[in-house]
Amino acid sequence: MLVKLFGSAVYGVDAITITIEVDTPGGEIGVYIVGLPDNAVKESKDRVISAMQNTGFDRPRGRMVVNMAPADIKKAGAAYDLPIALGFLAATAQMPHEQLHEYVIMGELSLDGSVKPIKGALPIAIQTRAEKFKGLIVPKENAREAALVNNLEVFGVDHISEVIAFFNGTSDLKPVKVNTREEFYDAQSNFEIDFNDVKGQENVKRALEIAAAGGHNAILIGPPGAGKTMLAKRLPTILPPLTLHEALETTKIHSVAGKLPGNTSLVAQRPFRSPHHTISDAALVGGGGIPQPGEISLAHNGVLFLDELPEFKRSALEVMRQPMEERKVAISRARVSIEFPASFMLIASMNPCPCGYFNHPEKECSCSPLMVQRYLNKISGPLLDRIDLHVEVTPVPFSELSSKQMSENSNDVRTRVIAAREIQAKRFEAHAGTYANAQISSKLLKEICEISTVGQNLLKTAMDRLNLSARAYDRILKVSRTIADLSASPDIRPEHLAEAIQYRSLDREGWGG
């Protein structure tokens, strides 16, 4: 008997519905899976047959053919076990088949018939609703994630017997309900860390506030133990909260990558990704036979923190240049080309030299000038060109470390950041794709970042005296526009320019780049 049911394949951050046909045509005994399956799908026949027997059903006796269409799309992973098992049971008349075609069914099977979680439940649910299926059946651990999609019945199951009972009409299985908005808004500000945990470093906190307000990339330069990592980890606490649209977009990426924690419905806080410096090019930007999102996509709508920046492979850093400009990454393979979103804030940290104590107020640097220059030159000019703020971090004196006085908390800083972002949102209403000052194009720069004659003279003097490079000019204007927004000033005043100029350390003579 021929049985037709449906699964789904995830490509990029979207899903494609897969038709699964199971037939018993007679002939040579065996199970044959066709339709471009990978090894994990081919091996599913052994898992499925064991799960059927251990659940009290008969194994297929004759020839079984499983066709997965469209046949030109690679089917990967073990998530097709459950629909294939149900197809076997229906084709051998061990369960009814009349309603199978009304649902999309996905899940990996254990040999005892229990259902294991899958990747990409959210994009699968979105596609299921788009194609007007009656419902979606997924592992219980993925049910809350899939239930984010409204107007779709999502059923979470722990065992294949629950699915069989559901189609037999003997189950009390109920659709999973999630109050998306309530859970989302409750979790938005639930941080375990805060800016007031950091003693001193007021100048660095100010620089990170500017970075958050304008969406600027930043690099922190200072000796070991000065607090660079501690400060960077607290940046998401002062960024504007995710909108519901951004949260869904971020959740889709994490779902596809299998990075969502168990029973999580929605990513409610901006992601903070901190890969180790040994990361490969593909792991950073994405890749694989069937491309998967990399760290820059997992940091979408959040922060990518690269600690000890000069220790990263130069090739890995260079592949980030285009995604940083375009805020997306296209990965092409022989059979498929996939685009992942990659709109992230880059926050990097580094020591000023190999030993870490160049320009330290107390400890002596053991590096020669040539060693220092080589170390700084590990960061290429084009990459440095995409970093707006260069912040020098100095050690915190004991008097500040031991002080009991509390510094400003994240909520207070966040309020100012949100106000500045609202100003920018109004400014860029007519410019699609531009949301923050860091994204201002060269064409818009002249219009939006006008400065007075006094400001022009100040900027000219600074560039001459500090030996700032030409690439610093645009960056200073963008950062000064953000500083003006933080002070609710419609114009860029000389004091805004003066503050922006001090954040170009790596453009000065004696630094690398």
Secondary structure as a PSIPRED ss2 file (coil, helix, strand):
# PSIPRED VFORMAT (PSIPRED V4.0)

   1 M C   1.000  0.000  0.000
   2 L C   1.000  0.000  0.000
   3 V E   0.000  0.000  1.000
   4 K E   0.000  0.000  1.000
   5 L E   0.000  0.000  1.000
   6 F E   0.000  0.000  1.000
   7 G E   0.000  0.000  1.000
   8 S E   0.000  0.000  1.000
   9 A E   0.000  0.000  1.000
  10 V E   0.000  0.000  1.000
  11 Y E   0.000  0.000  1.000
  12 G C   1.000  0.000  0.000
  13 V C   1.000  0.000  0.000
  14 D E   0.000  0.000  1.000
  15 A E   0.000  0.000  1.000
  16 I E   0.000  0.000  1.000
  17 T E   0.000  0.000  1.000
  18 I E   0.000  0.000  1.000
  19 T E   0.000  0.000  1.000
  20 I E   0.000  0.000  1.000
  21 E E   0.000  0.000  1.000
  22 V E   0.000  0.000  1.000
  23 D E   0.000  0.000  1.000
  24 T C   1.000  0.000  0.000
  25 P C   1.000  0.000  0.000
  26 G C   1.000  0.000  0.000
  27 G C   1.000  0.000  0.000
  28 E C   1.000  0.000  0.000
  29 I C   1.000  0.000  0.000
  30 G E   0.000  0.000  1.000
  31 V E   0.000  0.000  1.000
  32 Y E   0.000  0.000  1.000
  33 I E   0.000  0.000  1.000
  34 V E   0.000  0.000  1.000
  35 G C   1.000  0.000  0.000
  36 L C   1.000  0.000  0.000
  37 P E   0.000  0.000  1.000
  38 D C   1.000  0.000  0.000
  39 N H   0.000  1.000  0.000
  40 A H   0.000  1.000  0.000
  41 V H   0.000  1.000  0.000
  42 K H   0.000  1.000  0.000
  43 E C   1.000  0.000  0.000
  44 S H   0.000  1.000  0.000
  45 K H   0.000  1.000  0.000
  46 D H   0.000  1.000  0.000
  47 R H   0.000  1.000  0.000
  48 V H   0.000  1.000  0.000
  49 I H   0.000  1.000  0.000
  50 S H   0.000  1.000  0.000
  51 A H   0.000  1.000  0.000
  52 M H   0.000  1.000  0.000
  53 Q H   0.000  1.000  0.000
  54 N H   0.000  1.000  0.000
  55 T C   1.000  0.000  0.000
  56 G C   1.000  0.000  0.000
  57 F C   1.000  0.000  0.000
  58 D C   1.000  0.000  0.000
  59 R C   1.000  0.000  0.000
  60 P C   1.000  0.000  0.000
  61 R C   1.000  0.000  0.000
  62 G C   1.000  0.000  0.000
  63 R E   0.000  0.000  1.000
  64 M E   0.000  0.000  1.000
  65 V E   0.000  0.000  1.000
  66 V E   0.000  0.000  1.000
  67 N E   0.000  0.000  1.000
  68 M E   0.000  0.000  1.000
  69 A E   0.000  0.000  1.000
  70 P C   1.000  0.000  0.000
  71 A C   1.000  0.000  0.000
  72 D C   1.000  0.000  0.000
  73 I C   1.000  0.000  0.000
  74 K C   1.000  0.000  0.000
  75 K E   0.000  0.000  1.000
  76 A C   1.000  0.000  0.000
  77 G C   1.000  0.000  0.000
  78 A C   1.000  0.000  0.000
  79 A C   1.000  0.000  0.000
  80 Y C   1.000  0.000  0.000
  81 D H   0.000  1.000  0.000
  82 L H   0.000  1.000  0.000
  83 P H   0.000  1.000  0.000
  84 I H   0.000  1.000  0.000
  85 A H   0.000  1.000  0.000
  86 L H   0.000  1.000  0.000
  87 G H   0.000  1.000  0.000
  88 F H   0.000  1.000  0.000
  89 L H   0.000  1.000  0.000
  90 A H   0.000  1.000  0.000
  91 A H   0.000  1.000  0.000
  92 T C   1.000  0.000  0.000
  93 A C   1.000  0.000  0.000
  94 Q C   1.000  0.000  0.000
  95 M C   1.000  0.000  0.000
  96 P C   1.000  0.000  0.000
  97 H C   1.000  0.000  0.000
  98 E C   1.000  0.000  0.000
  99 Q C   1.000  0.000  0.000
 100 L H   0.000  1.000  0.000
 101 H H   0.000  1.000  0.000
 102 E H   0.000  1.000  0.000
 103 Y E   0.000  0.000  1.000
 104 V E   0.000  0.000  1.000
 105 I E   0.000  0.000  1.000
 106 M C   1.000  0.000  0.000
 107 G C   1.000  0.000  0.000
 108 E E   0.000  0.000  1.000
 109 L E   0.000  0.000  1.000
 110 S C   1.000  0.000  0.000
 111 L C   1.000  0.000  0.000
 112 D C   1.000  0.000  0.000
 113 G C   1.000  0.000  0.000
 114 S E   0.000  0.000  1.000
 115 V E   0.000  0.000  1.000
 116 K E   0.000  0.000  1.000
 117 P C   1.000  0.000  0.000
 118 I C   1.000  0.000  0.000
 119 K C   1.000  0.000  0.000
 120 G C   1.000  0.000  0.000
 121 A H   0.000  1.000  0.000
 122 L H   0.000  1.000  0.000
 123 P H   0.000  1.000  0.000
 124 I H   0.000  1.000  0.000
 125 A H   0.000  1.000  0.000
 126 I H   0.000  1.000  0.000
 127 Q H   0.000  1.000  0.000
 128 T H   0.000  1.000  0.000
 129 R H   0.000  1.000  0.000
 130 A H   0.000  1.000  0.000
 131 E C   1.000  0.000  0.000
 132 K C   1.000  0.000  0.000
 133 F C   1.000  0.000  0.000
 134 K C   1.000  0.000  0.000
 135 G E   0.000  0.000  1.000
 136 L E   0.000  0.000  1.000
 137 I E   0.000  0.000  1.000
 138 V E   0.000  0.000  1.000
 139 P E   0.000  0.000  1.000
 140 K H   0.000  1.000  0.000
 141 E H   0.000  1.000  0.000
 142 N H   0.000  1.000  0.000
 143 A H   0.000  1.000  0.000
 144 R H   0.000  1.000  0.000
 145 E H   0.000  1.000  0.000
 146 A H   0.000  1.000  0.000
 147 A C   1.000  0.000  0.000
 148 L C   1.000  0.000  0.000
 149 V C   1.000  0.000  0.000
 150 N C   1.000  0.000  0.000
 151 N C   1.000  0.000  0.000
 152 L C   1.000  0.000  0.000
 153 E E   0.000  0.000  1.000
 154 V E   0.000  0.000  1.000
 155 F E   0.000  0.000  1.000
 156 G E   0.000  0.000  1.000
 157 V E   0.000  0.000  1.000
 158 D C   1.000  0.000  0.000
 159 H E   0.000  0.000  1.000
 160 I H   0.000  1.000  0.000
 161 S H   0.000  1.000  0.000
 162 E H   0.000  1.000  0.000
 163 V H   0.000  1.000  0.000
 164 I H   0.000  1.000  0.000
 165 A H   0.000  1.000  0.000
 166 F H   0.000  1.000  0.000
 167 F H   0.000  1.000  0.000
 168 N H   0.000  1.000  0.000
 169 G C   1.000  0.000  0.000
 170 T C   1.000  0.000  0.000
 171 S C   1.000  0.000  0.000
 172 D C   1.000  0.000  0.000
 173 L C   1.000  0.000  0.000
 174 K C   1.000  0.000  0.000
 175 P C   1.000  0.000  0.000
 176 V C   1.000  0.000  0.000
 177 K C   1.000  0.000  0.000
 178 V C   1.000  0.000  0.000
 179 N C   1.000  0.000  0.000
 180 T H   0.000  1.000  0.000
 181 R H   0.000  1.000  0.000
 182 E H   0.000  1.000  0.000
 183 E H   0.000  1.000  0.000
 184 F H   0.000  1.000  0.000
 185 Y H   0.000  1.000  0.000
 186 D H   0.000  1.000  0.000
 187 A H   0.000  1.000  0.000
 188 Q C   1.000  0.000  0.000
 189 S C   1.000  0.000  0.000
 190 N C   1.000  0.000  0.000
 191 F C   1.000  0.000  0.000
 192 E C   1.000  0.000  0.000
 193 I C   1.000  0.000  0.000
 194 D C   1.000  0.000  0.000
 195 F H   0.000  1.000  0.000
 196 N H   0.000  1.000  0.000
 197 D H   0.000  1.000  0.000
 198 V C   1.000  0.000  0.000
 199 K C   1.000  0.000  0.000
 200 G C   1.000  0.000  0.000
 201 Q C   1.000  0.000  0.000
 202 E H   0.000  1.000  0.000
 203 N H   0.000  1.000  0.000
 204 V H   0.000  1.000  0.000
 205 K H   0.000  1.000  0.000
 206 R H   0.000  1.000  0.000
 207 A H   0.000  1.000  0.000
 208 L H   0.000  1.000  0.000
 209 E H   0.000  1.000  0.000
 210 I H   0.000  1.000  0.000
 211 A H   0.000  1.000  0.000
 212 A H   0.000  1.000  0.000
 213 A H   0.000  1.000  0.000
 214 G H   0.000  1.000  0.000
 215 G C   1.000  0.000  0.000
 216 H C   1.000  0.000  0.000
 217 N C   1.000  0.000  0.000
 218 A E   0.000  0.000  1.000
 219 I E   0.000  0.000  1.000
 220 L E   0.000  0.000  1.000
 221 I E   0.000  0.000  1.000
 222 G C   1.000  0.000  0.000
 223 P C   1.000  0.000  0.000
 224 P C   1.000  0.000  0.000
 225 G C   1.000  0.000  0.000
 226 A C   1.000  0.000  0.000
 227 G C   1.000  0.000  0.000
 228 K H   0.000  1.000  0.000
 229 T H   0.000  1.000  0.000
 230 M H   0.000  1.000  0.000
 231 L H   0.000  1.000  0.000
 232 A H   0.000  1.000  0.000
 233 K H   0.000  1.000  0.000
 234 R C   1.000  0.000  0.000
 235 L H   0.000  1.000  0.000
 236 P H   0.000  1.000  0.000
 237 T H   0.000  1.000  0.000
 238 I C   1.000  0.000  0.000
 239 L C   1.000  0.000  0.000
 240 P C   1.000  0.000  0.000
 241 P C   1.000  0.000  0.000
 242 L C   1.000  0.000  0.000
 243 T C   1.000  0.000  0.000
 244 L H   0.000  1.000  0.000
 245 H H   0.000  1.000  0.000
 246 E H   0.000  1.000  0.000
 247 A H   0.000  1.000  0.000
 248 L H   0.000  1.000  0.000
 249 E H   0.000  1.000  0.000
 250 T H   0.000  1.000  0.000
 251 T H   0.000  1.000  0.000
 252 K H   0.000  1.000  0.000
 253 I H   0.000  1.000  0.000
 254 H H   0.000  1.000  0.000
 255 S H   0.000  1.000  0.000
 256 V H   0.000  1.000  0.000
 257 A C   1.000  0.000  0.000
 258 G C   1.000  0.000  0.000
 259 K C   1.000  0.000  0.000
 260 L C   1.000  0.000  0.000
 261 P C   1.000  0.000  0.000
 262 G C   1.000  0.000  0.000
 263 N C   1.000  0.000  0.000
 264 T C   1.000  0.000  0.000
 265 S C   1.000  0.000  0.000
 266 L C   1.000  0.000  0.000
 267 V C   1.000  0.000  0.000
 268 A C   1.000  0.000  0.000
 269 Q C   1.000  0.000  0.000
 270 R C   1.000  0.000  0.000
 271 P C   1.000  0.000  0.000
 272 F E   0.000  0.000  1.000
 273 R E   0.000  0.000  1.000
 274 S C   1.000  0.000  0.000
 275 P C   1.000  0.000  0.000
 276 H C   1.000  0.000  0.000
 277 H C   1.000  0.000  0.000
 278 T C   1.000  0.000  0.000
 279 I C   1.000  0.000  0.000
 280 S C   1.000  0.000  0.000
 281 D H   0.000  1.000  0.000
 282 A H   0.000  1.000  0.000
 283 A H   0.000  1.000  0.000
 284 L H   0.000  1.000  0.000
 285 V H   0.000  1.000  0.000
 286 G E   0.000  0.000  1.000
 287 G E   0.000  0.000  1.000
 288 G C   1.000  0.000  0.000
 289 G C   1.000  0.000  0.000
 290 I C   1.000  0.000  0.000
 291 P C   1.000  0.000  0.000
 292 Q E   0.000  0.000  1.000
 293 P E   0.000  0.000  1.000
 294 G C   1.000  0.000  0.000
 295 E H   0.000  1.000  0.000
 296 I H   0.000  1.000  0.000
 297 S H   0.000  1.000  0.000
 298 L H   0.000  1.000  0.000
 299 A C   1.000  0.000  0.000
 300 H C   1.000  0.000  0.000
 301 N C   1.000  0.000  0.000
 302 G C   1.000  0.000  0.000
 303 V E   0.000  0.000  1.000
 304 L E   0.000  0.000  1.000
 305 F E   0.000  0.000  1.000
 306 L E   0.000  0.000  1.000
 307 D C   1.000  0.000  0.000
 308 E C   1.000  0.000  0.000
 309 L H   0.000  1.000  0.000
 310 P H   0.000  1.000  0.000
 311 E H   0.000  1.000  0.000
 312 F C   1.000  0.000  0.000
 313 K C   1.000  0.000  0.000
 314 R H   0.000  1.000  0.000
 315 S H   0.000  1.000  0.000
 316 A H   0.000  1.000  0.000
 317 L H   0.000  1.000  0.000
 318 E H   0.000  1.000  0.000
 319 V C   1.000  0.000  0.000
 320 M C   1.000  0.000  0.000
 321 R H   0.000  1.000  0.000
 322 Q H   0.000  1.000  0.000
 323 P H   0.000  1.000  0.000
 324 M H   0.000  1.000  0.000
 325 E H   0.000  1.000  0.000
 326 E H   0.000  1.000  0.000
 327 R C   1.000  0.000  0.000
 328 K E   0.000  0.000  1.000
 329 V E   0.000  0.000  1.000
 330 A E   0.000  0.000  1.000
 331 I E   0.000  0.000  1.000
 332 S E   0.000  0.000  1.000
 333 R C   1.000  0.000  0.000
 334 A C   1.000  0.000  0.000
 335 R C   1.000  0.000  0.000
 336 V C   1.000  0.000  0.000
 337 S E   0.000  0.000  1.000
 338 I E   0.000  0.000  1.000
 339 E E   0.000  0.000  1.000
 340 F E   0.000  0.000  1.000
 341 P E   0.000  0.000  1.000
 342 A C   1.000  0.000  0.000
 343 S C   1.000  0.000  0.000
 344 F C   1.000  0.000  0.000
 345 M E   0.000  0.000  1.000
 346 L E   0.000  0.000  1.000
 347 I E   0.000  0.000  1.000
 348 A E   0.000  0.000  1.000
 349 S E   0.000  0.000  1.000
 350 M E   0.000  0.000  1.000
 351 N C   1.000  0.000  0.000
 352 P C   1.000  0.000  0.000
 353 C C   1.000  0.000  0.000
 354 P C   1.000  0.000  0.000
 355 C C   1.000  0.000  0.000
 356 G C   1.000  0.000  0.000
 357 Y C   1.000  0.000  0.000
 358 F C   1.000  0.000  0.000
 359 N C   1.000  0.000  0.000
 360 H C   1.000  0.000  0.000
 361 P C   1.000  0.000  0.000
 362 E C   1.000  0.000  0.000
 363 K C   1.000  0.000  0.000
 364 E C   1.000  0.000  0.000
 365 C C   1.000  0.000  0.000
 366 S C   1.000  0.000  0.000
 367 C C   1.000  0.000  0.000
 368 S C   1.000  0.000  0.000
 369 P H   0.000  1.000  0.000
 370 L H   0.000  1.000  0.000
 371 M H   0.000  1.000  0.000
 372 V H   0.000  1.000  0.000
 373 Q H   0.000  1.000  0.000
 374 R H   0.000  1.000  0.000
 375 Y H   0.000  1.000  0.000
 376 L H   0.000  1.000  0.000
 377 N C   1.000  0.000  0.000
 378 K C   1.000  0.000  0.000
 379 I C   1.000  0.000  0.000
 380 S C   1.000  0.000  0.000
 381 G H   0.000  1.000  0.000
 382 P H   0.000  1.000  0.000
 383 L H   0.000  1.000  0.000
 384 L H   0.000  1.000  0.000
 385 D C   1.000  0.000  0.000
 386 R C   1.000  0.000  0.000
 387 I C   1.000  0.000  0.000
 388 D C   1.000  0.000  0.000
 389 L E   0.000  0.000  1.000
 390 H E   0.000  0.000  1.000
 391 V E   0.000  0.000  1.000
 392 E E   0.000  0.000  1.000
 393 V C   1.000  0.000  0.000
 394 T C   1.000  0.000  0.000
 395 P C   1.000  0.000  0.000
 396 V C   1.000  0.000  0.000
 397 P C   1.000  0.000  0.000
 398 F H   0.000  1.000  0.000
 399 S H   0.000  1.000  0.000
 400 E H   0.000  1.000  0.000
 401 L H   0.000  1.000  0.000
 402 S C   1.000  0.000  0.000
 403 S C   1.000  0.000  0.000
 404 K C   1.000  0.000  0.000
 405 Q C   1.000  0.000  0.000
 406 M C   1.000  0.000  0.000
 407 S C   1.000  0.000  0.000
 408 E C   1.000  0.000  0.000
 409 N C   1.000  0.000  0.000
 410 S H   0.000  1.000  0.000
 411 N H   0.000  1.000  0.000
 412 D H   0.000  1.000  0.000
 413 V H   0.000  1.000  0.000
 414 R H   0.000  1.000  0.000
 415 T H   0.000  1.000  0.000
 416 R H   0.000  1.000  0.000
 417 V H   0.000  1.000  0.000
 418 I H   0.000  1.000  0.000
 419 A H   0.000  1.000  0.000
 420 A H   0.000  1.000  0.000
 421 R H   0.000  1.000  0.000
 422 E H   0.000  1.000  0.000
 423 I H   0.000  1.000  0.000
 424 Q H   0.000  1.000  0.000
 425 A H   0.000  1.000  0.000
 426 K H   0.000  1.000  0.000
 427 R H   0.000  1.000  0.000
 428 F C   1.000  0.000  0.000
 429 E C   1.000  0.000  0.000
 430 A C   1.000  0.000  0.000
 431 H C   1.000  0.000  0.000
 432 A C   1.000  0.000  0.000
 433 G C   1.000  0.000  0.000
 434 T C   1.000  0.000  0.000
 435 Y C   1.000  0.000  0.000
 436 A C   1.000  0.000  0.000
 437 N H   0.000  1.000  0.000
 438 A H   0.000  1.000  0.000
 439 Q H   0.000  1.000  0.000
 440 I C   1.000  0.000  0.000
 441 S C   1.000  0.000  0.000
 442 S H   0.000  1.000  0.000
 443 K H   0.000  1.000  0.000
 444 L H   0.000  1.000  0.000
 445 L H   0.000  1.000  0.000
 446 K H   0.000  1.000  0.000
 447 E H   0.000  1.000  0.000
 448 I H   0.000  1.000  0.000
 449 C C   1.000  0.000  0.000
 450 E C   1.000  0.000  0.000
 451 I E   0.000  0.000  1.000
 452 S C   1.000  0.000  0.000
 453 T H   0.000  1.000  0.000
 454 V H   0.000  1.000  0.000
 455 G H   0.000  1.000  0.000
 456 Q H   0.000  1.000  0.000
 457 N H   0.000  1.000  0.000
 458 L H   0.000  1.000  0.000
 459 L H   0.000  1.000  0.000
 460 K H   0.000  1.000  0.000
 461 T H   0.000  1.000  0.000
 462 A H   0.000  1.000  0.000
 463 M H   0.000  1.000  0.000
 464 D H   0.000  1.000  0.000
 465 R H   0.000  1.000  0.000
 466 L C   1.000  0.000  0.000
 467 N C   1.000  0.000  0.000
 468 L C   1.000  0.000  0.000
 469 S C   1.000  0.000  0.000
 470 A C   1.000  0.000  0.000
 471 R H   0.000  1.000  0.000
 472 A H   0.000  1.000  0.000
 473 Y H   0.000  1.000  0.000
 474 D H   0.000  1.000  0.000
 475 R H   0.000  1.000  0.000
 476 I H   0.000  1.000  0.000
 477 L H   0.000  1.000  0.000
 478 K H   0.000  1.000  0.000
 479 V H   0.000  1.000  0.000
 480 S H   0.000  1.000  0.000
 481 R H   0.000  1.000  0.000
 482 T H   0.000  1.000  0.000
 483 I H   0.000  1.000  0.000
 484 A H   0.000  1.000  0.000
 485 D H   0.000  1.000  0.000
 486 L H   0.000  1.000  0.000
 487 S C   1.000  0.000  0.000
 488 A C   1.000  0.000  0.000
 489 S C   1.000  0.000  0.000
 490 P C   1.000  0.000  0.000
 491 D C   1.000  0.000  0.000
 492 I E   0.000  0.000  1.000
 493 R C   1.000  0.000  0.000
 494 P H   0.000  1.000  0.000
 495 E H   0.000  1.000  0.000
 496 H H   0.000  1.000  0.000
 497 L H   0.000  1.000  0.000
 498 A H   0.000  1.000  0.000
 499 E H   0.000  1.000  0.000
 500 A H   0.000  1.000  0.000
 501 I H   0.000  1.000  0.000
 502 Q C   1.000  0.000  0.000
 503 Y C   1.000  0.000  0.000
 504 R E   0.000  0.000  1.000
 505 S H   0.000  1.000  0.000
 506 L H   0.000  1.000  0.000
 507 D H   0.000  1.000  0.000
 508 R C   1.000  0.000  0.000
 509 E C   1.000  0.000  0.000
 510 G C   1.000  0.000  0.000
 511 W C   1.000  0.000  0.000
 512 G C   1.000  0.000  0.000
 513 G C   1.000  0.000  0.000
